[in-house]
């Protein structure tokens, strides 16, 4: 139960979905695979997210027929060639939360060609002290697209890209909320509210680059908004993000893994209620090795205070960053870039787990967005300080009577499909570049209209 197989056609297009951007946009190998139904909110077993995500390498799309919170006793490891399509969940969507686990809820390790979209990943304090509770971790992974995620209540980094004697390349994190990491919580080092750490490393001969961090909202972290290392395999792009209310620092860029080129464009850095009075630069470069260097292309960035906060003036670049600045070009970059004056509005109206009409958008995400607009909120130690985890009410289960992977209501409304007669979900209607299932996923996500 929960598995629909189909004939594999030629790939419909050369990006993961309409509008996919950045270096991870060509995560394609899930196309033509099995459509696997998630019909249970249990931690493990038949019909669960864990069962769909397991690392056997078979191409698949995980579609949700239920909504609500999945309580985890151990991490879910995501295998290769998978699209986890959170936009298919009814009601308010899917929320991942740790129960007895003392690790990151969702880990993509030694995997490739993965798309994960429209999920809420909110681990919370671990039952015993742990230094390993991010919201999402990538390790030695390639061709990964993460989009429209809501990540809160981590006790280490909210998002981590890690390289361990291997290679990380062709990664996108876009249109997501990274907020409210927990400061004085269960991390053994004590205060540890962190945003994102890009290319953390161990072992030797590491390769890490060709990464796009675009159109995200970072809010209410002590620091690491974001921290970046990398190597010369390709640039790391930080484009059109909103960084709000760090406690001590915004972004810190390092030369500790290798020579790294960082493209930092169209971003907005805003102080908030938790930001210390001597506001640091938006980008601080630290070079600690004689043989490696940070190079930074910085353009069209804006700093200041959120509306309603006391005015602040601070620089985009610290002195070392200015010394390592390289000439600005017109690209090509791996993603289109908003005009800086449009960034705040465009980011805040699209980020997080929300579908067209703000379906899936819940109270916690609304609060973080409102904080950013009105100079509210603060770095927290415990989820209770912002009302805890939203309760996601149950919703009627999505029905697929003919077991072809496409729900009855979609087939009934689509010429050429029938809810009573199995169709090949990977067939392409005449004149379309998308298969039936790709079209359905893209319509739900708002990728097409």
WOSUL-V712992 format. One record per residue. N is the residue number from 1. PSI is psi in degrees with one decimal (none if undefined). BURIAL is I if it has 9 or more other ideal C-beta (glycine too) atoms within 8 Angstrom, else O. Layout:
n:N psi:PSI burial:BURIAL
n:N psi:PSI burial:BURIAL
//
This chain:
n:1 psi:142.0 burial:O
n:2 psi:5.5 burial:I
n:3 psi:124.1 burial:O
n:4 psi:122.7 burial:I
n:5 psi:158.5 burial:O
n:6 psi:160.6 burial:I
n:7 psi:140.3 burial:O
n:8 psi:116.9 burial:O
n:9 psi:179.4 burial:I
n:10 psi:154.1 burial:O
n:11 psi:137.7 burial:O
n:12 psi:-32.1 burial:I
n:13 psi:172.8 burial:O
n:14 psi:12.5 burial:O
n:15 psi:163.8 burial:I
n:16 psi:-39.8 burial:I
n:17 psi:161.3 burial:I
n:18 psi:126.7 burial:I
n:19 psi:-3.5 burial:O
n:20 psi:138.3 burial:I
n:21 psi:164.9 burial:I
n:22 psi:-177.9 burial:I
n:23 psi:-20.6 burial:I
n:24 psi:5.5 burial:I
n:25 psi:-17.9 burial:I
n:26 psi:34.8 burial:I
n:27 psi:94.0 burial:I
n:28 psi:-16.5 burial:I
n:29 psi:-5.9 burial:I
n:30 psi:-18.2 burial:I
n:31 psi:137.7 burial:I
n:32 psi:2.3 burial:I
n:33 psi:-172.5 burial:I
n:34 psi:148.8 burial:I
n:35 psi:115.6 burial:I
n:36 psi:124.5 burial:I
n:37 psi:131.7 burial:I
n:38 psi:109.8 burial:I
n:39 psi:3.6 burial:I
n:40 psi:143.2 burial:I
n:41 psi:9.8 burial:O
n:42 psi:159.8 burial:O
n:43 psi:-37.5 burial:I
n:44 psi:168.1 burial:O
n:45 psi:179.7 burial:I
n:46 psi:134.6 burial:O
n:47 psi:10.6 burial:I
n:48 psi:165.7 burial:I
n:49 psi:-40.3 burial:I
n:50 psi:-42.8 burial:I
n:51 psi:-37.7 burial:I
n:52 psi:-38.7 burial:I
n:53 psi:-6.5 burial:I
n:54 psi:154.9 burial:O
n:55 psi:70.9 burial:I
n:56 psi:-2.4 burial:O
n:57 psi:-5.9 burial:O
n:58 psi:130.3 burial:O
n:59 psi:137.4 burial:I
n:60 psi:159.5 burial:I
n:61 psi:124.9 burial:I
n:62 psi:115.7 burial:I
n:63 psi:141.6 burial:I
n:64 psi:128.8 burial:I
n:65 psi:-3.8 burial:I
n:66 psi:166.5 burial:I
n:67 psi:161.2 burial:I
n:68 psi:-164.7 burial:I
n:69 psi:133.1 burial:I
n:70 psi:116.9 burial:I
n:71 psi:127.4 burial:O
n:72 psi:137.6 burial:I
n:73 psi:-7.3 burial:O
n:74 psi:164.5 burial:O
n:75 psi:152.0 burial:I
n:76 psi:119.3 burial:I
n:77 psi:125.8 burial:I
n:78 psi:124.6 burial:I
n:79 psi:-170.3 burial:I
n:80 psi:158.8 burial:I
n:81 psi:47.8 burial:I
n:82 psi:140.9 burial:I
n:83 psi:111.6 burial:I
n:84 psi:106.0 burial:I
n:85 psi:80.5 burial:I
n:86 psi:-20.2 burial:I
n:87 psi:-14.4 burial:I
n:88 psi:-10.9 burial:I
n:89 psi:136.9 burial:I
n:90 psi:-179.1 burial:I
n:91 psi:-131.9 burial:I
n:92 psi:8.8 burial:I
n:93 psi:-156.3 burial:I
n:94 psi:131.2 burial:I
n:95 psi:130.5 burial:I
n:96 psi:131.6 burial:I
n:97 psi:139.2 burial:I
n:98 psi:141.4 burial:I
n:99 psi:-77.6 burial:O
n:100 psi:-6.3 burial:O
n:101 psi:143.3 burial:I
n:102 psi:28.9 burial:I
n:103 psi:176.5 burial:I
n:104 psi:134.8 burial:I
n:105 psi:-40.3 burial:I
n:106 psi:116.6 burial:I
n:107 psi:128.8 burial:I
n:108 psi:99.9 burial:I
n:109 psi:127.6 burial:I
n:110 psi:33.7 burial:O
n:111 psi:164.8 burial:I
n:112 psi:160.7 burial:I
n:113 psi:61.2 burial:I
n:114 psi:136.2 burial:I
n:115 psi:128.5 burial:I
n:116 psi:122.0 burial:I
n:117 psi:149.1 burial:I
n:118 psi:58.4 burial:I
n:119 psi:156.8 burial:I
n:120 psi:119.9 burial:I
n:121 psi:106.1 burial:I
n:122 psi:81.8 burial:I
n:123 psi:-48.8 burial:I
n:124 psi:175.5 burial:I
n:125 psi:142.7 burial:I
n:126 psi:155.4 burial:I
n:127 psi:-25.7 burial:O
n:128 psi:158.3 burial:O
n:129 psi:138.1 burial:O
n:130 psi:139.0 burial:I
n:131 psi:13.6 burial:O
n:132 psi:35.6 burial:O
n:133 psi:84.4 burial:I
n:134 psi:-179.9 burial:I
n:135 psi:-50.2 burial:I
n:136 psi:137.8 burial:I
n:137 psi:133.4 burial:I
n:138 psi:136.1 burial:I
n:139 psi:125.1 burial:I
n:140 psi:48.3 burial:I
n:141 psi:154.5 burial:I
n:142 psi:145.6 burial:I
n:143 psi:70.7 burial:I
n:144 psi:132.7 burial:I
n:145 psi:119.5 burial:I
n:146 psi:124.3 burial:I
n:147 psi:147.0 burial:I
n:148 psi:49.5 burial:I
n:149 psi:150.3 burial:I
n:150 psi:111.7 burial:I
n:151 psi:115.9 burial:I
n:152 psi:168.1 burial:I
n:153 psi:31.8 burial:I
n:154 psi:155.7 burial:I
n:155 psi:-6.2 burial:I
n:156 psi:-140.9 burial:I
n:157 psi:150.0 burial:I
n:158 psi:-39.4 burial:I
n:159 psi:134.8 burial:I
n:160 psi:130.1 burial:I
n:161 psi:120.6 burial:I
n:162 psi:142.2 burial:I
n:163 psi:130.7 burial:I
n:164 psi:73.9 burial:I
n:165 psi:17.2 burial:I
n:166 psi:-146.6 burial:I
n:167 psi:134.1 burial:I
n:168 psi:126.1 burial:I
n:169 psi:155.0 burial:I
n:170 psi:65.8 burial:I
n:171 psi:139.3 burial:I
n:172 psi:133.0 burial:I
n:173 psi:115.9 burial:I
n:174 psi:152.1 burial:I
n:175 psi:34.5 burial:I
n:176 psi:159.6 burial:I
n:177 psi:126.7 burial:I
n:178 psi:106.2 burial:I
n:179 psi:161.4 burial:I
n:180 psi:42.3 burial:I
n:181 psi:150.1 burial:I
n:182 psi:129.4 burial:I
n:183 psi:-76.8 burial:I
n:184 psi:86.5 burial:O
n:185 psi:-123.1 burial:I
n:186 psi:13.2 burial:I
n:187 psi:132.3 burial:I
n:188 psi:-18.0 burial:O
n:189 psi:-1.5 burial:O
n:190 psi:-132.3 burial:O
n:191 psi:124.3 burial:O
n:192 psi:46.1 burial:I
n:193 psi:111.7 burial:I
n:194 psi:147.1 burial:I
n:195 psi:-83.6 burial:I
n:196 psi:140.4 burial:I
n:197 psi:113.8 burial:I
n:198 psi:118.6 burial:I
n:199 psi:42.4 burial:I
n:200 psi:157.3 burial:I
n:201 psi:155.0 burial:I
n:202 psi:166.8 burial:O
n:203 psi:-167.5 burial:O
n:204 psi:171.9 burial:O
n:205 psi:42.2 burial:O
n:206 psi:145.0 burial:I
n:207 psi:125.7 burial:I
n:208 psi:116.0 burial:I
n:209 psi:-168.7 burial:I
n:210 psi:59.7 burial:I
n:211 psi:134.3 burial:I
n:212 psi:122.3 burial:I
n:213 psi:103.6 burial:I
n:214 psi:135.9 burial:I
n:215 psi:36.6 burial:I
n:216 psi:159.3 burial:I
n:217 psi:119.0 burial:I
n:218 psi:126.2 burial:I
n:219 psi:140.4 burial:I
n:220 psi:56.9 burial:I
n:221 psi:154.3 burial:I
n:222 psi:-47.8 burial:I
n:223 psi:-159.6 burial:I
n:224 psi:62.7 burial:I
n:225 psi:68.6 burial:I
n:226 psi:170.5 burial:I
n:227 psi:136.0 burial:I
n:228 psi:133.7 burial:I
n:229 psi:-172.7 burial:I
n:230 psi:179.7 burial:I
n:231 psi:-178.6 burial:I
n:232 psi:17.9 burial:O
n:233 psi:-21.6 burial:I
n:234 psi:165.7 burial:I
n:235 psi:162.5 burial:O
n:236 psi:120.4 burial:I
n:237 psi:133.2 burial:I
n:238 psi:100.8 burial:I
n:239 psi:126.4 burial:I
n:240 psi:42.3 burial:I
n:241 psi:157.2 burial:I
n:242 psi:123.0 burial:I
n:243 psi:115.8 burial:I
n:244 psi:132.5 burial:I
n:245 psi:52.9 burial:I
n:246 psi:154.7 burial:I
n:247 psi:-42.2 burial:I
n:248 psi:-40.4 burial:O
n:249 psi:156.2 burial:I
n:250 psi:-114.2 burial:I
n:251 psi:143.7 burial:I
n:252 psi:127.0 burial:I
n:253 psi:134.5 burial:I
n:254 psi:159.2 burial:I
n:255 psi:22.6 burial:I
n:256 psi:-16.2 burial:O
n:257 psi:-33.8 burial:I
n:258 psi:-170.9 burial:I
n:259 psi:126.8 burial:I
n:260 psi:136.0 burial:I
n:261 psi:126.4 burial:I
n:262 psi:128.7 burial:I
n:263 psi:114.8 burial:I
n:264 psi:98.7 burial:I
n:265 psi:139.8 burial:I
n:266 psi:21.7 burial:I
n:267 psi:157.8 burial:I
n:268 psi:123.5 burial:I
n:269 psi:120.1 burial:I
n:270 psi:127.5 burial:I
n:271 psi:160.0 burial:I
n:272 psi:-166.8 burial:I
n:273 psi:-29.6 burial:I
n:274 psi:-11.8 burial:I
n:275 psi:131.0 burial:I
n:276 psi:155.8 burial:O
n:277 psi:-35.9 burial:O
n:278 psi:88.7 burial:O
n:279 psi:128.3 burial:O
n:280 psi:167.7 burial:I
n:281 psi:157.9 burial:I
n:282 psi:-31.2 burial:I
n:283 psi:123.3 burial:I
n:284 psi:120.7 burial:I
n:285 psi:133.6 burial:I
n:286 psi:120.6 burial:I
n:287 psi:114.6 burial:I
n:288 psi:-0.8 burial:O
n:289 psi:145.5 burial:O
n:290 psi:-24.2 burial:O
n:291 psi:-3.4 burial:O
n:292 psi:165.1 burial:I
n:293 psi:147.6 burial:O
n:294 psi:130.3 burial:I
n:295 psi:133.3 burial:I
n:296 psi:127.8 burial:I
n:297 psi:115.1 burial:I
n:298 psi:130.1 burial:I
n:299 psi:145.6 burial:O
n:300 psi:38.7 burial:O
n:301 psi:157.0 burial:I
n:302 psi:138.8 burial:I
n:303 psi:160.2 burial:I
n:304 psi:-160.5 burial:I
n:305 psi:149.3 burial:I
n:306 psi:152.7 burial:I
n:307 psi:128.0 burial:O
n:308 psi:-15.5 burial:O
n:309 psi:162.4 burial:I
n:310 psi:134.6 burial:O
n:311 psi:140.6 burial:O
n:312 psi:146.7 burial:I
n:313 psi:123.6 burial:O
n:314 psi:159.3 burial:I
n:315 psi:158.8 burial:O
n:316 psi:-44.6 burial:I
n:317 psi:141.5 burial:I
n:318 psi:171.8 burial:I
n:319 psi:-40.8 burial:O
n:320 psi:-39.2 burial:I
n:321 psi:-41.7 burial:I
n:322 psi:-37.9 burial:O
n:323 psi:-23.1 burial:O
n:324 psi:13.0 burial:I
n:325 psi:139.3 burial:I
n:326 psi:159.8 burial:O
n:327 psi:143.3 burial:O
n:328 psi:136.7 burial:O
n:329 psi:175.1 burial:O
n:330 psi:14.9 burial:O
n:331 psi:-155.8 burial:O
n:332 psi:142.7 burial:O
n:333 psi:166.1 burial:I
n:334 psi:-3.9 burial:I
n:335 psi:146.4 burial:I
n:336 psi:154.6 burial:O
n:337 psi:130.1 burial:I
n:338 psi:156.2 burial:I
n:339 psi:141.1 burial:O
n:340 psi:-37.1 burial:I
n:341 psi:-18.0 burial:O
n:342 psi:-9.0 burial:O
n:343 psi:-48.5 burial:I
n:344 psi:-50.5 burial:I
n:345 psi:-46.3 burial:O
n:346 psi:-41.5 burial:I
n:347 psi:-48.9 burial:I
n:348 psi:-17.2 burial:I
n:349 psi:1.0 burial:O
n:350 psi:-16.0 burial:I
n:351 psi:156.8 burial:I
n:352 psi:-179.3 burial:I
n:353 psi:88.5 burial:I
n:354 psi:141.8 burial:I
n:355 psi:171.4 burial:I
n:356 psi:136.0 burial:O
n:357 psi:10.8 burial:O
n:358 psi:22.8 burial:O
n:359 psi:141.6 burial:O
n:360 psi:-23.6 burial:I
n:361 psi:123.5 burial:I
n:362 psi:179.5 burial:I
n:363 psi:-35.9 burial:O
n:364 psi:-45.8 burial:I
n:365 psi:-41.0 burial:I
n:366 psi:-40.5 burial:I
n:367 psi:-44.0 burial:I
n:368 psi:-42.5 burial:I
n:369 psi:-44.1 burial:I
n:370 psi:-38.5 burial:I
n:371 psi:-45.7 burial:I
n:372 psi:-34.7 burial:I
n:373 psi:-27.1 burial:O
n:374 psi:16.7 burial:I
n:375 psi:50.5 burial:I
n:376 psi:173.7 burial:O
n:377 psi:174.5 burial:I
n:378 psi:167.8 burial:O
n:379 psi:134.3 burial:I
n:380 psi:164.8 burial:I
n:381 psi:-23.0 burial:O
n:382 psi:140.6 burial:O
n:383 psi:-29.2 burial:I
n:384 psi:-23.2 burial:O
n:385 psi:-14.7 burial:O
n:386 psi:23.6 burial:I
n:387 psi:3.9 burial:O
n:388 psi:-163.3 burial:O
n:389 psi:131.6 burial:I
n:390 psi:142.7 burial:I
n:391 psi:121.9 burial:O
n:392 psi:109.5 burial:I
n:393 psi:150.4 burial:O
n:394 psi:157.6 burial:O
n:395 psi:156.1 burial:I
n:396 psi:135.3 burial:O
n:397 psi:137.7 burial:O
n:398 psi:135.9 burial:I
n:399 psi:133.9 burial:O
n:400 psi:86.1 burial:I
n:401 psi:-37.9 burial:O
n:402 psi:2.4 burial:I
n:403 psi:36.6 burial:O
n:404 psi:3.8 burial:I
n:405 psi:-18.6 burial:I
n:406 psi:130.9 burial:I
n:407 psi:155.8 burial:I
n:408 psi:-44.0 burial:I
n:409 psi:-34.7 burial:O
n:410 psi:-43.7 burial:I
n:411 psi:-38.4 burial:I
n:412 psi:-29.2 burial:I
n:413 psi:0.2 burial:O
n:414 psi:118.0 burial:O
n:415 psi:135.9 burial:O
n:416 psi:-6.8 burial:O
n:417 psi:155.9 burial:I
n:418 psi:134.4 burial:O
n:419 psi:-10.5 burial:I
n:420 psi:-6.3 burial:O
n:421 psi:117.4 burial:O
n:422 psi:131.9 burial:O
n:423 psi:159.6 burial:I
n:424 psi:109.5 burial:I
n:425 psi:-18.5 burial:I
n:426 psi:0.1 burial:I
n:427 psi:148.0 burial:I
n:428 psi:127.7 burial:I
n:429 psi:152.0 burial:O
n:430 psi:129.3 burial:O
n:431 psi:-2.7 burial:O
n:432 psi:146.4 burial:I
n:433 psi:-3.5 burial:O
n:434 psi:141.7 burial:I
n:435 psi:171.5 burial:I
n:436 psi:-46.4 burial:I
n:437 psi:-37.6 burial:I
n:438 psi:-39.8 burial:I
n:439 psi:-45.4 burial:I
n:440 psi:-47.8 burial:I
n:441 psi:-41.9 burial:I
n:442 psi:-35.9 burial:I
n:443 psi:-43.8 burial:I
n:444 psi:-40.6 burial:I
n:445 psi:-13.9 burial:I
n:446 psi:13.8 burial:O
n:447 psi:-32.2 burial:I
n:448 psi:165.5 burial:O
n:449 psi:none burial:O
//
